Amino acid sequence: MLLQGIVLGFAIAAPVGPIGLLCIRRTLHHGPLMGFFTGFGAAIADTFYGAIAAFGVSTALSFLRGHETAFQLVGGIFLLVVAVRTYRQHPSTQEQEAAPDTKSWFTGFMTGLSLTLTNPATIMAFIAIFAGFGLGGTLDRLEASTLVLGVFLGSSLWWLTLSMGVAAVRHRISDRALAMLNHCTGLALGAFGLWALGMAATGIAGA
């Protein structure tokens, strides 16, 4: 059960999305710890949603499904704000900033946590995968707890692997490439944000 949870957590975290882009960018600009803490926030959110799916908490599931549009709206706005800030930053400006401290790591953590919690696709992915594997709802407390622990470990392992891997090739990337990364990441995050807002608008229109 623990191994299944690790595989599920790793698989949920691995696809490159908004958090993956932020993890890569922040690792390049601020080092692997900053990148890891950004991803670690997402790992905590994955664990939370994994627990809901594993324990089959019907009230929480109903609340999340009933407020999916609100989550998309908040998440979309948040993504657009992060996108604009990311696009406008320049490597030379970031090099002048102080080295990441506990406060900045906490900021990175909260960004990853907030963006993942406001993404209803995360909980839907857990529900779909758990259902596909015949998990969730039918598990006893020990099995569900073990599975959730595995999700946490698997998701955290992915973010550690990604941040350390990106840090290993940091010295090969020029400032010009970093500036281009800022622009591309900003545009990609903006696209994710607009998509989320579009889904929210569709939900409001259909209500």
JONORFEN-V478213 format. One record per run of one state. SS is the DSSP state (hx for helix, st for strand, lp for the rest). FROM is the first residue (numbers start at 1). TO is the last residue. If there is no record, write none. Layout:
BEGIN
ss=[SS	SS]
from=[FROM	FROM]
to=[TO	TO]
END
This chain:
BEGIN
ss=[lp	hx	lp	hx	lp	hx	lp	hx	lp	hx	lp	hx	lp	hx	lp	hx	lp	hx	lp	hx	lp	hx	lp]
from=[1	2	15	18	31	32	56	58	67	68	89	91	96	102	118	120	133	141	169	170	173	175	207]
to=[1	14	17	30	31	55	57	66	67	88	90	95	101	117	119	132	140	168	169	172	174	206	207]
END
